[in-house]
């Protein structure tokens, strides 16, 4: 089963922000109230993450939700 490139790009962007904030994946998932395997699936682009979970992720990271998305330039390369 192939992954949706846009979800892979979203997961990569979320991972980059999380790492920049100094969170481990497991520690962040716990802080955000998300299952570790579910959250890992988001970062790997295996999950089409719900809007509520995106808002929770942004809140814990202390960023605007829009900062979690890849740039339009990156998206255009994938479509």
N, C-alpha and C positions, 0 to 999 in steps of 0.2 A: 504494500500500500504506500503510495507516494504522499508526501506532505504538501499541503497548500503553501506555496511560496510566500504569500502575504502573511500567513500565520507564523511562518518561520522567521520572517523579518520582524514581526511584532515581538515575538519571543526573544529574539536577539537584542532588540532595543531595550526591552524590559530588563534582560540580564545585564546589559551594559550599565544601565542606571543603578540597578541593585548593587553591582560590584563597586561602582563609583561611590556609593553611600557606605560601603564597608560591611555589607551584610553577607553572610554565607547563605546559600540557597535554603538549607534546612532551618537556620535561625530566622530568616525572613519569612518563610512559610508559616512558622509558628507565630511570629509577631503579627502577621496579617490574618491569622485565623483560618488559613487554608491548609489542606492536607499536603504533605511533602510531595507525594507522587503526583497529585493534581497540579501543584505549582510547577514541578519539574516538567510536566507535560506542556504547560503554557510556554515555558522558556524554550522547549524543543520544537514548538510549533505543532504539537499533536492535539492541542485543545483549542476550540473556538471559544475563547474566554467570554463570559457574560459581562455585560456592562457594569453590574454591581460589583463584581470581583475586580474589574479594572479600576473602579473608583476606590475600592479598598486598598489595592496595591499602590495607587498614586498617593493616597492619604498616608500610608505607612512610610512611603519613600519621601514624603514631603515635597511632591512635585505636582504640577498640573497634569490632568489626565492626558492632554494632548502631547506632553513631553514623552509619553510612553510609546507613541506611534512613530514608525519610520517616516522620514521626510517624503514629500511628494516625488522628489527626484528619485529616491530609492524605489518607491512603489512603481513608478513608470518603467524602471528597468526590469521589473518582475512581470509586468503585464504585457 
